[in-house]
Amino acid sequence: MKTLRTILFLTAVILSVLCSSAFQNVEETGPMISNSVHDPARNINPLTGLPVSDPDMLQVPPVFIPIVRYPSTFRPSSGHSQAQWVFEMYVSGEESRPILMFYGDKPEGDVARVSSAIYGLEELRRQYNGIIIAGGTSQSILNSGIYNLELWYGTGGWQEYPKLPLENYEHILEKWKKLAKPADVNNMNYAFSELPPEGGVTANSLFFRYAKANQILWRYNEETGKYYRMQNTIEDPYSLVEDVDSSNSQQVGVENIIILMAHHDWVPDQPHYLGLFTVNFNYADSNQALIFRDGKLYNATWTSKSDSFERESNRLRPLRILDSEGNNFQLKPGQTWVHVVMPGNPYYEVEAELGKEIMPASGHWKIPYIGFKPEALEEVMQEVQELGQFDIKLNGSK
């Protein structure tokens, strides 16, 4: 009996020390930014906050598919109204490239037109532990260290910007389910709320101007709670038409738009005159983000800072969107479209959806994209007159 009491006493002491040590570690490292724990029984997609039709799909790695949208001669395209998230990034020559991310649910039909992988895509893939399906990709990008990549040249062999039929998408998915690690659902969660957060300012529209012939208008619809996308055509750069997904004849509409301000760098080992740059998504401490939801604009921050999770698991987490108090920002349940810009890229209100005169409190927001190359700021300022009213300094420009 005495021996038993001794064992119980020593066990209590050890547990007390372990608990004390655990609390000390939390205090020493500071508060850890983490996403909420996923409840598998709810079968909720952590990227949309909505139920999934097949819970087993939550174990399948996210799939990233770049598609071409510019110039408009390569349209119609499909799949971009169905992706759970889309990251749209500037490439070069006035072209922006949407990266469709499918997770938890497959596309409804074919995805088209599949384009090449781009610099910066590998960092996104690593964050979400996903796979990439891309068309013909340059050797310099292949040599830059891009993994979990499936090259797709179309059903008939080599094709420029091919269509990816749903049947082939499913075959590729089955292959990579055996090769790639299962998705880490618990560390992919974002916060969602049907009710909009407090604060914010009116945002009835967003005019995002990549270039003269590549302009996008997002228009808020109060009845559906979505922002609907319009884009100009190469035939008429000054008129905008509904951006329709050819696989379902639906206009692209999303519940959330995120303007992600991320640092850019020249691609290593490539001459600068080629204009090749990459976006730094990983290990970012704290950068600005703008969130459009429910007809309002919110200021937020985002981070991919390495914390105890990264140190202990030796893997990355997806970028986290935070409110002013450092909590996970509450997105609206549904789809999200991300426009990637550089820190300091101007945003302001104009008198109308496609206006050119600055007018605070109008609710019509405009973002003229300023590229990474040093001369890009001067080029945009020559075309966008209202930028002359701002003291803008980007990329070391004077």
N, C-alpha and C positions, 0 to 999 in steps of 0.2 A: 504493500500500500504506500509506504514511504517512497519507494522508487517511482511509483506511478505519479504521486504528487510532484516529485522532482521533475519528471518528464513534462508534465502539464505546465509547470512553472516556466521551464526553459522554453517551451513552445510559445507561451504567451510573450515572453521577453523578445524572442526572435521576430514574431509577428509585429510587435510594437516598433522594433527597430526598422523593419522593412517599411512599414507605413510611414514612419517619420522620414525615412530616406526618400520615399516617393514624393512626399510633400515638399521636401527640400529641393528636389530636382525641379519641380514645377516653379518654385519661387526663383530659383537661380536662373532658369532659362527664360523666364517671363511668360506671359500668356501666349499660348500657341494658337495660331489661326488655323482653324480646321473646318471642314464641311460637316454637316450633321450626319449622323450614322444612318445608313440605309436600312430600312426594314423590308427584307425580302418578301414577307407575307403580303405587303401592300402592292407589290408589283408596279411600283411607280418608277417611271424613267427619271433618273437623276438629272438629266439635261433639260427636261421639259416640265417636270412636276406633274405629268399626266400618266394615267394607267397605260400599260403596254398590252397588246393583244396576245403576245407570246412571252411569258416570263423568262423562258430559256434564252431568249435573245439578249437578255441583260448580261449573260456570261460571255457573249461574243464580243471580241474587240471592236471598238469604233472603226469605221471605214471612212477614209478621207479620199474624195474624188475631186480633182480640179477640173473645171469646165471653162470653155472659152465663151465669152459674151461680146467681145469687142474685136473687130468691127462687127456691125450687125449683119454682114454677109454670112457670118457663121451661125446665125440663128435660123430657125427656132432651136431652142435648147430645152432640156427636160430634166426633172429631178430637183430643180432648185426651189420649187414650191413645197417640197416634201421633206427636205433635210431637217434634222432637229436643230442643228446649228450650221451657219455659213460664215466663213471668214473670207472677206473680200480684201485682197491686197493688190497694190499697184505693182506692175511688172516693169514695163518700159514702153516707149513709143505710144503713150497715151492709153495703154491697155491696162485694165484691172482684171484680176483673175479671181472669181469666186471659188472657194474650196468648200465643197459640200461635205458635211460630217453626218453620217448615218449611224445611229446607235439606238438599240432597243426596238426599232422598227425598220423594216426594209423599205426601199422605194416602192411606189405603187406599180411602176412599170419601168421602161427603159430610162437610162441616164444618158444624156447627150448634151453637148459634144465634149467628150473627154479630152483634156489637154495634158500637156507635160507637167511634171513636177516642177516646183520652183524653189528657190532658196528661201529658207525660213520654214518650209513645210515640215522638215524633219524635226524641228524643235516642237512644233505642235503635236506631231505624231508621238514623240517621246512623252510629252505631258499626259496624254490620254492613253498611252500604251496601245496605240492603234495600228492599223495597216493602211497602206496607200495603194490605190489603183490609179495609174496614170498612163497617158499615151506616150508616144516617143519622146524621150527625155535626153537632153544634151549630155555629152560625156563629162563635162565639167561638173554638172550637178550630181551625176552618178558617182564621180570620184570624190565628192565633198563629204561622203559618209552618210548615205541615206539608206535606211533599213526597212524591213517589212514592206518591200516595194513589189507590186505586181504590175508589170508593163502590159498594157492592152492595146493591140493594134487593129482591133475590129475582127468580125467573124470571117472576113474575106482576106485576111492578111494585112499588109501594111496599108493603113488609111490615115489621112490627116484628120484629126479631131473626130474619132469614130464614135459610133453609138455603142453603148454597153447594154445589151438586152438583159432583162431581169433574170432569165435562166442562167446566163453566164455569170452574172453577179453572184447568184446563189452557189454556183460551182466554185467560184473563187473563194467565197466565204467558207465553204466546207473544207477546202484545202487549208486555209489559214487558221481555222479552228483547231487543227491538229498541230500547226507549227508555232503559233503565237500563244502567249500567256492569256488566260481568261481575263476579262475586264475586271478591274478592281472597283466594284460598285460603291463601296463605302467611302472611297476617296474621290468620287466624281460628283458628289452632290452639290447642287446649288440651292439657295433658299428661294422659295416661291410663296406668293400670296396673291389671292384674287383681289384683295383691296390694295390700292396704290399706297406707297409710303407717304408719310406727311411731307409737306414742303413741295419742292419742285416748282417750275414755272411753265406757263402754257407753251405747248409745242404741237401745233396743229399740222405742221409740215416740216420736212427737212429736205433741202435742196443740196445734194452732194455732187460737186463738180470735180470730176477727175481731170477733164480736159474739155476743150471746145466741142469735140465730137463724142465725148463720153460723159454724159450728164445724167443724173438719177434724181428723181423726185419721189420721196416717201410722203404719202398723204394719209392722215389719220381719219379713220371712220369710227365715229362714236358708237354706232349700233353694233358693230362686230368687235370693237376694242382692238382692232389691228391697224398697222401701218401698211398701206398698199404701195407697191413699187411701180414706177413708170420709168422709162428710159428712152433716150433719143435714138434715132437711126442714122446710119451713114448717109442715107439718101437725103434726109432733112435733119441736120444737127440741131436745129433750133425748135423742133417740135418734139414733144414727148408722147409716147404711146404706152398703153398698158403692157407690162412685162408678163407675158403669159407662158405658163409651162405647157409645152405641146403634148405631154403625155396625159394630161387631165383637163386641158383647156381652162385652167384656173389662173387668175392673176395672182402673182406672188404677194402674199400678205403675211406679216409676222407680228407677234405680240411685243417683242422687244427688239430695239436697235441699240447696239453698243458701239460707241466711238472709242476705240482702244488706242491710246497714245503710247507708242512703243519706240524705243531707241533703235536706230538702224546703223549698220556698219557696212563698209566695203567688204566684198567677198575676199577672203584671204587668198593670196597667191594668184590674183587676177589683176591685170593692169586696170587702173582707174578709168582710162578712156573708154573701156567697154561699158561702163556704167552699171556694173553688176553689184547689187547690194543685197543684204539679208536683214531680216527683222529679228531682234533679240527678244524672244518670248520667255526664255528660261532664266531663273535666278534674278529676276527683276525685283528690286526692293519695294518701291512704291511709285506708281505712275498714275497720271490722271485718266479717268474714264468718264464718258458722258452716257447716261442711260435715258432712252426714250421709251416710255410706256404709258398707256392710258392717256395719251394726249398731253403728257408732261415731260419735261426735261429735268434730270437730276444729275448733280455732280457727285462723282464717286471716285474711288481709286481702285487699282488692281495690283496684285502682287503675285509673284511666283517664287518668293524668297524661300531659300532652303531653311528648313526648321528641323525639329527633332524627328519628324516623320521621315524626311529625306535621309537624315543621318542614320537612322536605325534600319530603314528598309532598303536603302541604296537604290531608290527609284524616285521618280518625280511625281508630283501631283499636278492636276490641271490648274491653270491660273484662277485666282480667287478674286471676286468682285466684292468690294467692301464699301460700307456707308461711312458717313463722317465720324461715327463712333467706333469704327473698326470691326463692326459686325458684318456678316454676310449680307450683301444687298439683296432685297427681295424682288426678284424678277416676277413678271406675270407668267402664270402657267401657259406654256405654248412654245412657239418657235422663236429663235433668236438669230439675228443677222448682225455680224460684226464688221465694221469698217476699220481698217488699221491705218493710222496716220502717225506722223512723228510728233513728239512732245512740242508744244508751242504752236501747233497748227491752229490758225484762227477759226473761230466760230462766232456767229453774230446773227442778229435778227434784221430782216429786210422788210420792205413795206408790203410785199406780196409773195406768193409761193415762188415765183421766178424773178423776184424783184432785184433791183440793183442799187437801191437807196437804203442806207442803214436806218432802221426804225425800231428802237427798243420797245419791248412789250407788245410787239405785233403778233407773236406766236408763230412766225414763219422764220425758221432757222436756215442758215446757209453755211456750208463748209466748202471753201475752195481748197482742193487738195494741193499741198506743196510737197514736191518730191524730194528725194535725198540728195541729188546732185546739186552742187553749190549754185549753179546758175538757174535752178528751178524756181527759186523765189522771184527772181527778176522777171522770168518768163511769165509767171502767173500774174504778177502785179501789172504787167503791160496789158493783160486781157481783162482783169477784174479791177475796175476803177476804184471801187470802194476800199480795196486793200491799202490804197494810198493814205487812208486816214489812220492806219495802225502803225505802231513802231514795232515791226516784226524782225526778229533776229533768229535765224535758223541755220544750223550747219556751219556756224562760223561766219555767216554772211554779215556784211557791214550795214 
